[in-house]
Amino acid sequence: MNSVRKHAIWAFAITLLLVAALFVGSIVKTNAYNNAVHTESLSGEEAFSQDSTRAESLSLSVTQRSSTWTKVFDFDGEGLTEHNYEAHTYDFAFANNTNDEVSEFSFRLNFNSGAFLSSAWNGALEIHQMKDGSEVVETIPDLRDYNSSDYNLKFFTVDGETLVTMEPGDYLVYYPSDSPNALEVPIKANEGTVPGFIIYVPIGESIDDSTIDIEYKLHRQLKSETLFKVSLGGMAIWLIALLMFAVTAAQIKKYNVRHERDNIIISESIETFTGFIDAKDSYTNGHSKRVATYTRLIAEKLGYEGEALERIYYVALLHDCGKIGVPDSILRKPGKLTEEEFEVIKSHTVRGGEILSSFKSLENAGEGALYHHERYDGRGYPEGKAGEDIPMIARMICVADSFDAMNTNRVYRDRLSKEHIIEEFEKNKGRQFDPKIADIMLRLIKDGSLPTD
């Protein structure tokens, strides 16, 4: 039972470590997913096409509103009166096609033809211009509040409106606003946001040849990670199994306590009963308990363990219970028994088998009492069984009983010497005794496991 409990504890410990590893793995995987930077590059045809069916995690579709107006851009002050530029309003519709949030994003609009920025809403613009042979970079928090004197950028003013000049090769980077009024980020799952620009281009032209580079991160809740769900399921199963194990262990412990108490009662009852038997003859006092002890030692060497050993001990303890019906005058007779008296003595085996036949709680309780005087060569009593036909428990008791008889003082002789006992077992292997069991007894005697002096 202790071995089973130990293995169960190891199993629970290893399983808990596996569940913990899954949990840590889910955290690592989720963090890696959330920190990954995703990029997407779109040509003008892809971005400005109304038939775009792109299915990226974060998709973009640029549309131009139908309403427009024109103005005169007189760059050299020539007094032009004919309108030569028109304003286009562009909506950059971003759609989050995932089940996670888009935690942050930005996009770069690369101008392949000249244009002028008039307005942009919500987000900040990082403007990159080539000016006097070098790149100028300025960040404008809100283009609607643009003041040309605050920035080192090329600009053009028309009708009191200041426009940022974007020449071929220039570009802007748009950073969405997270303010409560705009709240362009984060983009919730399956939702979108629409930044926009007003851009002036020559009449009849557009910015459809521009390219767009998108950069974004996705944010997944830990509870949405499959590995995390697996670890939670594993932990739930582990806890249920632990609870069941604890309940079962408590029940087993309760059973073992009751079982141990019952064993003590049974043992005390049997020992008390066998004490009555042994007390009939002062020369054999303690004989039953010694035989039971020796039998258990033999059984251990044969590989028996646990409850099987307990049963063997109790059966051996009761092997002489039939002597309760043998008169004391015969048991204690100092001289040689008559043939009739010997028959009475022999009858104790049958009496013992009958007495123990109703002892149902001790399996095969009567076998030891009934057959412990059978001989391996078939010349024993009461039935003349031989070899393997004799129950194993009876063959073990036969060897243990004979050893105790030779190793104790009897009314008719003194105890035998160690050498004499060894000689008797060697001589009677295969005759009176099972050879295998006799060899075990010889080893126990020779290595000092049994008292012989």
Backbone torsions as a table, in degrees:
resi	resn	phi	psi	omega
1	MET	NA	-41.0	177.4
2	ASN	-62.9	-36.8	178.2
3	SER	-64.2	-43.1	178.4
4	VAL	-62.2	-43.8	179.6
5	ARG	-62.9	-41.0	-179.3
6	LYS	-64.4	-44.1	178.2
7	HIS	-63.7	-38.3	179.1
8	ALA	-64.6	-42.1	179.3
9	ILE	-62.6	-43.5	177.3
10	TRP	-61.9	-42.2	180.0
11	ALA	-62.5	-43.1	178.4
12	PHE	-64.7	-40.7	-179.2
13	ALA	-64.0	-46.1	-179.3
14	ILE	-65.5	-41.7	178.7
15	THR	-63.1	-40.6	178.6
16	LEU	-63.3	-40.4	177.6
17	LEU	-62.6	-39.7	178.0
18	LEU	-64.5	-43.0	178.3
19	VAL	-63.8	-41.8	177.8
20	ALA	-62.7	-39.9	178.6
21	ALA	-63.5	-40.2	176.4
22	LEU	-62.4	-41.7	-179.5
23	PHE	-63.8	-47.9	178.7
24	VAL	-62.5	-41.6	178.4
25	GLY	-60.0	-38.2	179.0
26	SER	-66.0	-37.0	178.0
27	ILE	-66.4	-46.7	180.0
28	VAL	-61.4	-44.6	-179.0
29	LYS	-64.3	-41.5	179.8
30	THR	-65.9	-42.8	178.6
31	ASN	-62.9	-42.1	178.6
32	ALA	-63.0	-40.5	178.6
33	TYR	-64.1	-43.5	-177.3
34	ASN	-71.3	-26.6	-178.4
35	ASN	-92.1	-7.4	-179.3
36	ALA	-69.6	134.8	178.2
37	VAL	-98.2	122.9	179.9
38	HIS	-102.1	141.0	179.8
39	THR	-128.0	151.7	179.3
40	GLU	-148.2	133.0	177.9
41	SER	-117.6	129.7	-177.0
42	LEU	-122.5	135.1	172.0
43	SER	-78.2	168.1	178.8
44	GLY	-60.3	-38.9	-179.4
45	GLU	-64.4	-38.6	179.8
46	GLU	-71.3	-42.5	-173.8
47	ALA	-75.8	-38.4	-172.2
48	PHE	-97.0	2.7	-179.7
49	SER	-79.4	134.0	178.4
50	GLN	-79.4	-11.5	-179.1
51	ASP	-100.0	13.9	-176.8
52	SER	-64.8	130.6	179.5
53	THR	-121.5	29.2	-177.9
54	ARG	-62.3	144.4	-175.5
55	ALA	-124.7	37.2	177.4
56	GLU	-65.9	168.2	176.4
57	SER	-58.1	-43.5	175.3
58	LEU	-123.3	109.2	-177.1
59	SER	-102.7	154.9	-178.0
60	LEU	-130.9	135.4	173.2
61	SER	-134.0	122.6	-178.9
62	VAL	-100.1	125.7	178.7
63	THR	-123.6	148.1	178.9
64	GLN	-106.7	127.8	179.0
65	ARG	-69.9	153.2	-176.4
66	SER	-73.1	-30.1	-177.5
67	SER	-74.6	137.2	178.8
68	THR	-153.7	168.1	177.6
69	TRP	-148.5	164.2	-176.0
70	THR	-123.2	160.7	177.5
71	LYS	-146.9	164.8	176.1
72	VAL	-95.2	121.2	175.2
73	PHE	-106.1	99.7	-179.6
74	ASP	-100.5	86.3	-171.9
75	PHE	-64.8	-35.6	-173.6
76	ASP	-105.7	9.2	179.0
77	GLY	65.2	38.9	-177.7
78	GLU	-85.8	-1.9	-179.4
79	GLY	80.5	31.1	179.0
80	LEU	-62.9	142.5	179.0
81	THR	-120.4	-14.6	-177.9
82	GLU	-87.6	129.8	-179.4
83	HIS	-64.1	126.9	-177.5
84	ASN	-123.4	-4.0	177.4
85	TYR	-129.8	146.2	176.9
86	GLU	-128.2	151.2	-178.8
87	ALA	-94.3	134.8	175.6
88	HIS	-120.1	135.0	175.4
89	THR	-101.9	120.4	-177.6
90	TYR	-111.2	131.1	173.2
91	ASP	-104.5	124.6	178.0
92	PHE	-101.2	94.6	-173.9
93	ALA	-88.4	111.1	176.7
94	PHE	-98.5	132.8	179.7
95	ALA	-122.1	126.4	176.0
96	ASN	-87.4	108.2	-175.6
97	ASN	-95.3	17.0	-177.7
98	THR	-110.8	175.4	174.3
99	ASN	-93.4	7.6	178.3
100	ASP	-113.8	167.0	175.7
101	GLU	-80.4	148.6	165.2
102	VAL	-89.5	107.4	-173.3
103	SER	-75.3	-34.3	178.1
104	GLU	-157.4	151.4	175.6
105	PHE	-156.9	161.4	173.2
106	SER	-152.5	159.7	175.4
107	PHE	-141.9	150.2	-179.2
108	ARG	-111.1	124.6	178.4
109	LEU	-104.3	111.4	-177.0
110	ASN	-96.0	119.9	-177.1
111	PHE	-88.3	122.9	175.6
112	ASN	-101.4	-2.8	174.4
113	SER	-143.8	160.9	-176.0
114	GLY	-68.4	146.5	179.3
115	ALA	-161.2	167.5	178.6
116	PHE	-128.5	129.3	179.4
117	LEU	-84.8	125.5	178.9
118	SER	-102.5	-45.9	-175.2
119	SER	-156.6	154.8	172.7
120	ALA	-148.2	145.4	-177.2
121	TRP	-115.9	145.7	173.4
122	ASN	81.7	-62.1	-171.1
123	GLY	-89.9	177.8	178.6
124	ALA	-96.2	151.2	179.0
125	LEU	-115.8	131.0	172.2
126	GLU	-104.4	108.5	-173.8
127	ILE	-93.2	131.2	176.0
128	HIS	-117.9	112.6	179.1
129	GLN	-122.5	150.0	168.6
130	MET	-95.7	120.5	-176.3
131	LYS	-135.9	121.5	-179.5
132	ASP	54.6	38.9	174.8
133	GLY	83.9	1.3	178.9
134	SER	-133.7	159.5	-177.5
135	GLU	-84.5	134.1	175.3
136	VAL	-113.4	130.6	-179.8
137	VAL	-123.0	123.1	178.1
138	GLU	-135.2	141.8	177.6
139	THR	-108.4	124.3	-179.0
140	ILE	-109.0	112.6	-178.1
141	PRO	-59.7	-37.3	-179.3
142	ASP	-150.5	110.8	-175.9
143	LEU	-62.7	-22.6	179.8
144	ARG	-68.3	-21.3	178.6
145	ASP	-106.8	23.0	-175.0
146	TYR	-65.7	131.4	174.4
147	ASN	-125.9	114.5	-172.1
148	SER	-59.5	-27.0	-178.0
149	SER	-72.4	-14.8	-179.0
150	ASP	-88.3	-8.6	-173.2
151	TYR	-135.1	149.2	178.3
152	ASN	-94.2	65.6	-177.0
153	LEU	-125.5	154.5	172.7
154	LYS	-74.9	137.5	-178.4
155	PHE	-146.8	168.7	176.9
156	PHE	-142.4	136.4	-178.8
157	THR	-110.7	130.1	178.4
158	VAL	-138.9	130.2	-178.9
159	ASP	50.2	39.4	177.9
160	GLY	78.1	2.8	-180.0
161	GLU	-103.8	126.7	180.0
162	THR	-92.9	124.9	-177.2
163	LEU	-116.2	143.2	177.1
164	VAL	-87.3	128.4	-176.9
165	THR	-83.1	127.8	176.0
166	MET	-121.9	113.0	-179.7
167	GLU	-99.6	164.1	178.0
168	PRO	-53.0	129.9	-177.0
169	GLY	99.4	-22.5	174.8
170	ASP	-74.5	160.2	176.9
171	TYR	-153.3	163.7	175.2
172	LEU	-127.8	151.6	174.7
173	VAL	-116.8	125.7	-178.4
174	TYR	-99.6	127.3	176.1
175	TYR	-113.1	115.3	-174.5
176	PRO	-66.2	157.4	-179.0
177	SER	-91.3	140.1	174.4
178	ASP	-108.3	16.2	178.8
179	SER	-67.9	153.9	-178.3
180	PRO	-58.3	-30.5	-178.0
181	ASN	-74.6	-35.8	-177.6
182	ALA	-97.0	-54.9	178.8
183	LEU	47.2	57.4	176.6
184	GLU	-78.4	-22.5	174.7
185	VAL	-133.3	147.4	-4.4
186	PRO	-74.4	157.9	174.8
187	ILE	-95.9	117.1	-177.6
188	LYS	-67.6	165.0	-178.5
189	ALA	-57.3	131.8	176.5
190	ASN	60.0	26.2	173.7
191	GLU	-120.5	-175.7	-177.2
192	GLY	-152.8	178.6	176.2
193	THR	-147.1	155.6	-172.6
194	VAL	-134.0	87.5	168.7
195	PRO	-68.7	160.2	-179.0
196	GLY	-148.1	159.9	179.5
197	PHE	-136.4	150.3	164.9
198	ILE	-110.9	122.1	-174.0
199	ILE	-130.5	133.8	176.3
200	TYR	-96.3	131.4	175.5
201	VAL	-135.5	161.0	176.6
202	PRO	-55.8	144.6	-178.3
203	ILE	-56.8	132.4	179.5
204	GLY	91.6	-5.8	179.6
205	GLU	-111.3	176.8	179.8
206	SER	-154.2	-178.7	176.1
207	ILE	-105.4	22.7	-175.8
208	ASP	-66.1	-13.2	178.2
209	ASP	-89.6	1.6	179.1
210	SER	-71.9	154.8	175.1
211	THR	-111.6	155.5	-175.6
212	ILE	-131.0	130.9	174.7
213	ASP	-113.6	127.3	-177.0
214	ILE	-111.4	140.2	175.5
215	GLU	-133.9	132.6	-176.3
216	TYR	-155.9	163.6	174.4
217	LYS	-126.3	145.0	175.2
218	LEU	-105.3	149.3	178.9
219	HIS	-124.8	119.7	179.5
220	ARG	-109.7	132.9	174.3
221	GLN	-68.8	141.2	-179.3
222	LEU	-55.6	-37.8	-177.9
223	LYS	-66.6	-15.9	179.2
224	SER	-90.5	-10.1	-178.9
225	GLU	-74.6	128.6	-178.1
226	THR	-57.0	-42.7	-178.8
227	LEU	-62.6	-34.8	178.2
228	PHE	-67.8	-40.9	178.2
229	LYS	-63.2	-39.1	178.0
230	VAL	-63.8	-42.6	-179.5
231	SER	-65.9	-37.9	177.2
232	LEU	-64.6	-43.7	177.5
233	GLY	-61.6	-41.3	178.0
234	GLY	-63.4	-41.1	179.2
235	MET	-65.4	-39.9	178.6
236	ALA	-62.4	-44.5	178.8
237	ILE	-63.8	-41.3	179.8
238	TRP	-60.9	-44.8	-179.3
239	LEU	-65.3	-40.8	178.7
240	ILE	-63.6	-44.8	179.0
241	ALA	-62.9	-39.7	179.1
242	LEU	-64.0	-42.4	179.0
243	LEU	-62.8	-44.5	179.4
244	MET	-63.3	-40.1	179.3
245	PHE	-64.4	-42.5	-179.4
246	ALA	-63.7	-43.3	178.7
247	VAL	-63.8	-45.6	-179.9
248	THR	-63.7	-42.2	179.7
249	ALA	-62.1	-39.6	178.7
250	ALA	-64.5	-40.7	178.8
251	GLN	-66.4	-41.3	179.3
252	ILE	-64.6	-40.7	178.9
253	LYS	-62.4	-42.3	178.0
254	LYS	-62.8	-42.2	178.3
255	TYR	-63.7	-43.3	-178.8
256	ASN	-63.6	-39.2	177.5
257	VAL	-62.3	-45.6	179.1
258	ARG	-65.8	-40.2	179.4
259	HIS	-63.5	-41.7	179.3
260	GLU	-65.3	-41.1	178.5
261	ARG	-63.2	-42.8	178.6
262	ASP	-63.4	-39.6	179.2
263	ASN	-63.1	-39.9	178.8
264	ILE	-63.0	-43.1	179.1
265	ILE	-63.4	-45.3	-180.0
266	ILE	-62.6	-46.5	-178.6
267	SER	-60.3	-47.1	179.6
268	GLU	-62.9	-38.6	179.8
269	SER	-65.9	-45.8	-179.0
270	ILE	-66.5	-43.0	-179.4
271	GLU	-64.7	-36.0	176.4
272	THR	-63.7	-44.8	179.5
273	PHE	-62.5	-47.9	-180.0
274	THR	-67.7	-25.9	175.5
275	GLY	-62.9	-38.3	176.3
276	PHE	-61.6	-40.6	-178.8
277	ILE	-66.3	-50.0	-178.1
278	ASP	-63.6	-29.9	-178.4
279	ALA	-68.5	-16.1	178.8
280	LYS	-67.2	-21.7	-178.9
281	ASP	-137.0	111.7	-177.0
282	SER	-62.4	-25.4	-179.0
283	TYR	-73.4	-23.1	-178.5
284	THR	-111.1	16.3	180.0
285	ASN	-59.6	127.8	-178.1
286	GLY	86.0	0.6	-177.4
287	HIS	-59.5	-46.9	-175.9
288	SER	-60.8	-42.9	-178.7
289	LYS	-68.4	-38.7	178.8
290	ARG	-64.7	-44.2	179.2
291	VAL	-61.7	-40.7	178.4
292	ALA	-62.6	-41.2	179.3
293	THR	-64.8	-44.7	-179.7
294	TYR	-65.6	-39.3	-179.7
295	THR	-62.9	-41.1	178.9
296	ARG	-64.1	-39.1	177.2
297	LEU	-60.9	-43.6	177.8
298	ILE	-61.6	-44.4	-178.3
299	ALA	-61.6	-39.0	177.7
300	GLU	-60.9	-42.8	179.0
301	LYS	-65.5	-26.3	178.5
302	LEU	-84.2	-3.7	176.1
303	GLY	100.0	5.1	177.1
304	TYR	-74.1	150.9	178.4
305	GLU	-156.0	171.4	175.9
306	GLY	59.8	-134.7	-175.7
307	GLU	-66.3	-27.9	178.3
308	ALA	-63.0	-38.0	177.8
309	LEU	-65.9	-41.7	178.9
310	GLU	-59.9	-45.1	-179.0
311	ARG	-62.2	-43.7	179.8
312	ILE	-61.5	-40.9	179.6
313	TYR	-60.6	-46.6	-177.1
314	TYR	-68.5	-39.3	178.6
315	VAL	-62.9	-41.9	178.5
316	ALA	-66.3	-36.2	179.7
317	LEU	-60.9	-29.4	-176.3
318	LEU	-98.6	9.2	-170.7
319	HIS	-62.4	-28.4	-178.5
320	ASP	-104.3	18.7	-175.3
321	CYS	-61.3	-23.8	179.7
322	GLY	-66.9	-16.5	179.6
323	LYS	-69.2	-10.0	178.4
324	ILE	-60.5	-25.1	-178.9
325	GLY	-98.6	4.6	179.0
326	VAL	-92.6	130.4	-178.9
327	PRO	-59.6	144.7	179.4
328	ASP	-61.2	-32.5	-177.5
329	SER	-61.7	-31.7	178.9
330	ILE	-82.2	-43.4	-179.0
331	LEU	-61.8	-37.8	-173.9
332	ARG	-99.4	8.3	-176.5
333	LYS	-64.5	123.9	-177.0
334	PRO	-76.6	-24.4	-177.2
335	GLY	-95.3	-170.9	-179.6
336	LYS	-71.6	138.4	-179.5
337	LEU	-77.7	146.5	173.8
338	THR	-75.2	168.4	179.5
339	GLU	-60.9	-39.4	179.7
340	GLU	-66.5	-42.6	180.0
341	GLU	-64.3	-38.6	179.1
342	PHE	-64.7	-36.8	176.8
343	GLU	-62.9	-36.8	177.0
344	VAL	-64.5	-44.1	178.4
345	ILE	-59.4	-46.9	-178.7
346	LYS	-61.2	-27.8	-177.4
347	SER	-68.2	-12.6	-178.5
348	HIS	-65.2	-22.7	178.4
349	THR	-69.2	-45.6	179.7
350	VAL	-67.8	-42.4	178.0
351	ARG	-58.7	-42.8	179.7
352	GLY	-62.7	-42.4	177.5
353	GLY	-61.1	-39.7	179.6
354	GLU	-67.5	-43.6	-179.8
355	ILE	-59.1	-41.8	-174.1
356	LEU	-89.3	-0.8	-178.5
357	SER	-63.7	-26.2	179.7
358	SER	-94.7	4.4	-179.3
359	PHE	-86.0	76.1	-172.5
360	LYS	-73.3	-26.7	-176.6
361	SER	-74.3	-14.3	177.8
362	LEU	-114.1	104.6	-173.8
363	GLU	-58.0	133.4	178.1
364	ASN	53.2	36.2	-176.1
365	ALA	-60.0	-33.5	-174.8
366	GLY	-82.2	-11.1	-175.1
367	GLU	-64.8	-40.4	-179.6
368	GLY	-65.3	-44.7	-179.1
369	ALA	-66.5	-40.5	-173.5
370	LEU	-76.2	-36.7	-169.0
371	TYR	-115.7	7.5	-173.9
372	HIS	-72.1	-8.5	175.3
373	HIS	-105.7	10.2	172.0
374	GLU	-73.4	150.3	179.6
375	ARG	-108.0	151.4	-178.0
376	TYR	-63.3	-27.7	-179.5
377	ASP	-88.5	2.1	175.3
378	GLY	88.5	8.2	-176.5
379	ARG	-100.6	16.1	-179.5
380	GLY	-92.9	-166.9	-179.9
381	TYR	-138.6	159.5	16.6
382	PRO	-94.1	-13.2	-171.6
383	GLU	-114.4	-5.4	179.7
384	GLY	70.6	29.6	176.3
385	LYS	-66.1	155.6	-178.6
386	ALA	-137.1	154.3	172.5
387	GLY	52.9	-132.0	-176.0
388	GLU	-71.4	-10.8	177.0
389	ASP	-70.9	-21.3	176.6
390	ILE	-78.1	128.3	179.6
391	PRO	-54.6	142.6	-177.7
392	MET	-54.8	-43.2	-178.7
393	ILE	-60.3	-38.5	179.9
394	ALA	-69.0	-38.1	178.7
395	ARG	-65.1	-36.7	178.2
396	MET	-68.7	-44.6	-179.8
397	ILE	-63.7	-37.2	179.4
398	CYS	-56.6	-46.7	179.9
399	VAL	-66.9	-46.3	-178.9
400	ALA	-64.4	-41.4	-179.6
401	ASP	-64.2	-42.0	-179.6
402	SER	-67.4	-39.6	178.3
403	PHE	-61.0	-45.3	-178.0
404	ASP	-66.8	-34.7	178.7
405	ALA	-64.7	-41.4	180.0
406	MET	-74.7	-26.0	-172.5
407	ASN	-96.2	6.9	179.2
408	THR	-129.8	156.9	176.5
409	ASN	-73.1	134.7	176.9
410	ARG	-118.0	166.0	-178.2
411	VAL	-61.5	-28.4	-175.4
412	TYR	-100.8	-6.5	178.1
413	ARG	-168.4	165.1	174.9
414	ASP	-86.1	165.1	179.4
415	ARG	-61.5	150.6	179.6
416	LEU	-85.5	158.0	177.2
417	SER	-74.8	164.0	178.8
418	LYS	-58.6	-43.8	-178.6
419	GLU	-64.1	-40.4	-179.9
420	HIS	-65.7	-41.1	179.3
421	ILE	-62.5	-46.2	178.7
422	ILE	-59.1	-43.1	179.9
423	GLU	-60.5	-42.2	-179.2
424	GLU	-64.3	-42.0	179.5
425	PHE	-67.8	-39.7	178.1
426	GLU	-62.7	-42.4	-176.8
427	LYS	-68.9	-32.7	-172.2
428	ASN	-103.3	9.0	173.2
429	LYS	-63.8	128.6	-178.8
430	GLY	82.4	-8.2	176.7
431	ARG	-106.5	-79.3	177.4
432	GLN	-81.6	-34.2	-170.8
433	PHE	-113.9	147.7	168.5
434	ASP	-60.3	121.7	-175.5
435	PRO	-55.6	-42.0	-177.9
436	LYS	-63.3	-43.5	-179.1
437	ILE	-71.9	-36.6	177.6
438	ALA	-62.1	-39.8	178.3
439	ASP	-63.8	-37.7	177.3
440	ILE	-64.0	-44.4	179.0
441	MET	-62.1	-41.1	179.1
442	LEU	-61.5	-41.1	178.3
443	ARG	-65.1	-40.4	178.9
444	LEU	-62.9	-39.1	179.1
445	ILE	-68.1	-47.5	-174.4
446	LYS	-68.1	-34.6	-179.6
447	ASP	-88.3	5.9	174.5
448	GLY	82.5	12.1	179.3
449	SER	-71.0	-20.6	179.2
450	LEU	-120.1	140.9	-178.7
451	PRO	-74.2	127.6	178.9
452	THR	-131.2	2.0	-178.6
453	ASP	-121.6	NA	NA
